[in-house]
Amino acid sequence: MGSTRLPGKVLEPIEGRPLVGWTLAAFRAVATIDEVVLATTVNREDEPLVAFAAPLGPVHRGSARDVLGRVWGAARPQSPDIVVRGTADNPFPDPDVIAAQIDRCVMDGFDYVGTAGWPIGIAAEVARVKALEAAVTEAIEPADREHVMPFLYRHPERFRIGALDGPTTTCHPRYTVDTAEDLAFARAVAARVGHGPPIYLAELEAVVAASPELRLLNSDVRQKGWHEVES
């Protein structure tokens, strides 16, 4: 709820459902994910988020700054082999893409499979729990702690880093919500798709291809890099 560019964005409505409700529904549609845990902060401003999410499933509360530690606190009680991390400002993760990432990690023995090659907001980050535990134990840089996974992919000499081939062409590079412009885009796209979550990438791309003017709604938004720590 404490986003600096769009405060309260995770509970902003999209077609009558809070943004984070879209995110949770998409991850719960992935058959190979056993449990979905919402990892939020202990800050008072996140009480409304907890009130929304707690009736839907497990909620873990931890540090606002140490997101890596918070994710670990959410994951560890589940005793997982694989941890799939998504962010609650992505209303349209594609369950098929995430399932394929998990398969790639498991079948090909990778420690980490990320989002490279996919439009922002469509894929997830997948890591073996032993690799994530190493990051939790050893990462000290603020950007590593806030963005959860950089410690892994910055050390390819130590961890097996994989990728899932993305589409060769896309109609739009951005399906995440960082700003009011992004939210306007997400609402417009969801309204045109015409059904609740999950929405798949092919559906999003079909809408944008049919209404290319939608791209102008958030085409000027700059994506912050992992090395940029929120102030």
N, C-alpha and C positions, 0 to 999 in steps of 0.2 A: 504493500500500500504506500510505501514511502518513496516511490519513484520520483526522481528530481524533474524529469521532463514531462511526466504525465501522472501526477499524484492520484492514487486510487485506481489506477488503470485496470488492475486485475478483477475488479468488481464492476467495471463499466459494462452496461448491457450491450449485447449483440443479438438481435432478433429475440429479445426477451429473456436471454440467459446471460449471467455474468461471464465475462471473458474466460476466467479460470475454469468455469464449468465446461466450456468447450474443450479446454486443454485436458482436463481430467477425463472427460468422456472419450476423447481420442486415444489416450494411453490405455484406458480400460478396454478398448476395442482390440488391443493387440493380444492375441491368444496366448503367446508365450510369456507374457508378463503375469506373474503370479499375484503381485500386490502393488497397488499404487498408493504412495504416502505423500501427502502434501507437507513440504518442509518450509515453514515460515518462521518469523522471528518472534522473540519474546516482547517486542515493542507493543505498547498499548495501541498504537495506530493499526496494528494487525488483528485486533479483536474482531472486527466485522468479518474479516476473511476467515478466521477460525470458526466463527458462528455459522458461516455459510458452508464450510467444507466438512466440519466435524460430523454432521449427520450422514455424509456420503462415504466416509471411510477414515482411515488413520490420519492423524495430524501430528507432526513433530514440530516443536518450537525450539529455536536455537539462536545463535548470534546473527545480527544483521550484517556484520562485516565479514565474518569467517563463514562464508557460504559453503566452503569445502567441509568444514567441521559440522555444519548443520546438515548437509547431505549425508555425511557419514553417520551422524546421530539418527537420521531417519532410516538409513539402510541397515545398519548393523543388527538391530533387533530381529530383522527378517531372515537373518542367516543366509544371504543370497550368494550365489556363485557369480552372478552378473548384476551390475547396477546400470540402470537406464536413467539418464538424467535429462529432463526437459524443463524448460522455463515457462512460467505461468503467463508470460506475455505473448505466447504463441497460440492463437486460437485454432490453428488449422494443421497440427501435426498429422502426417499421413500414416495411419497404422500399418499399411503395407510396406512403406519405406522403413519404418522402425523395426518391423518384424524381420525384414531382410538384413538390416544392420545387426540385429541380435544373432541371426543365423550365421552371418559372416564372422562375427566375433567367436562364436562357439565352434563352428565347423572348421575354420581356418586357423584357430589358435591365436588370434590376436588379443592383445591386452587392451586395445582401444580402437574403436571405430567411430569416426566423427561425422561432421556435417559438410565437409568440403565437397563442392560440386553440386550442391542442392540449393534451391532458393532458400533464403533465410526464413526460418520458421517451420520448415517442412520436416526435417530430420531431427534426430536426437543425438545424444552422446552415449555410447555404450562402453563400459569398462569392466574388466574382471575385478572382482572384489579385492584380490591380493594386490593388484596394481593401485587401486584406489586407496587401500590401506597404507601403501608406501607413500603415496602423495600426502595423506593426512598426517603421517608421522614426520615426514621430512620437509615438506614445503614450508618456506618461511617468507617468500616474497608476497607482499600484499595482493598483487594481481593474481598470483597462483591461488591464494586463499579465497578471493572473491569470485573468481571465474571457474573454480572447481577442477577443471581438467587440464589446464595448460601445463602443469608439472609433468603430465604423462607425455603429451605430444612434443614437448620441448626436449625430451630425452629419448630420441629414437634409438640411441645406442644401447639403451637399457630395456625399453619396452617395445613390444611388437605393435607397430602402428599400422592399422589397415584403413581402407576406405571402401565405400560402396559407390560404384560408378553412378554418377548423376545423369540427368537428361542432357542430350547434346545441345538442345535449344530449349529456351523457356520464354514465355510471354512476359513474365514479370519476375524480378529477382528478390522480391521482398513481401513476405506474408506474416510479418511480426508486427507488434504494436509497441512502439517506443514513444510516439508523439500523437498529438491530436489528429494530425494528417493520416498517420497509420490507422488510427481508430476509424476515421471516416471511410478509409479504403476497405477495412475489414467489414464494416457494417454494410457497405454497398455491395461487396462481393457476396456476403452471406445472404443478403436479401434476394439477390439474383439467383443464387443456387437453389434457395427455396426449401431447404430442409435442415434439421438440426445436425449436431455432430454425430460421427465424424464426417468431415468433408475431405475428399481425396484430391491430390494434386491435379489429376486430370480434370476434375470438375472446376477447380479454381482457374486453371489455364483456359478452359473452354469459355468461362465467363469473361475473362480478360480479353481473349481473342475476339469475342463477339462485341465487346464494349471497350475498345482500346483507350478511350478517354479516361477510364478508371485509373490507368497508370499515372496520370498526371496528379492524382490526389496525394501521392506520397513519393513521387519520383525524386524530390529534392532532399529527402531525409538521409542524413549520414549515419551509417552504422558505426557505433563505437567498437574499437578493437578490444581484444581481451586484455591488453596491457594498460587500458585506461580504467583506473579505479574511480568509482563514483565518489563525489565529494558531498 
